[in-house]
Amino acid sequence: MLVLAVTAAGLWATHDRWWPWITSASPYDATPAENFPVGADGIRLPDAQAVPGMTAPQVAAALGTVRDALQATYLDPALLNRHDPATLLSLLAPDSATAVRARLDTGQYGTTLIRFSPGVTLAATPRVSGQVNYHRVDWDGLPALDVTSNYVIAYAFALPSGVVVVHAETHWMFPLGNDLRPSSRGMYLGRTTGYWHGMDCTAAARGLTAPAPGKDARADPNFHDTDPLDAYFDRNRSTGVTSGCR
């Protein structure tokens, strides 16, 4: 049986940006990300307990695969700099990997599989804050384990300088059942939503991440955000923001 993944493209958010303090030892100082864990230390898993159709060890194995996927999508230099998704694709069921590769080639998954614009460089290790939860669901008529990740990742860039925030909520799906064909067994990249903050609007339109330049033709010059900049670092903020670079 073939299982289809449902995916939502990344959404654009505000264009206003955080500028690191010139005299600061860390580019994250004076931003909420200053208190975020560093890199993979921020990817933390809940305790594994049995759900209908899966034992606790099986749930633990699924959670471990999601942890590896989150590192591959947010922190892997091969994907960030070279746009090579091989590590993430190797963790997916073959049917899901084929679909993800096709969508990725068209510029989708901008806030889910992070790819930097050519030429930009990081000034420090990304900061990561979020959580993972899981539950048994009915997924298009099939029983499945839905492992949902909700993470805010802050990337501090050197040139041009600035902190870009990515907030993404992703459903990692594990279909259950003995009638699945071999290529449908394993993890699927399911529904995902997210936003950027402090990004280059022109790059975001192509699914790429870069800090906002001094002048960006794709930004709406008439937009005035009513929320404080800190709000975009909050993992409890909804990822369902209105599309548009502003």
Salt bridges, closest charged atoms under 4 A:
ASP68 OD1 - ARG67 NE 3.49
ASP95 OD2 - ARG181 NE 3.56
ASP105 OD1 - ARG101 NH1 3.86
ASP146 OD2 - HIS171 ND1 2.91
GLU169 OE2 - HIS171 NE2 3.82
ASP216 OD2 - HIS15 NE2 3.49
ASP227 OD2 - ARG237 NH2 2.93
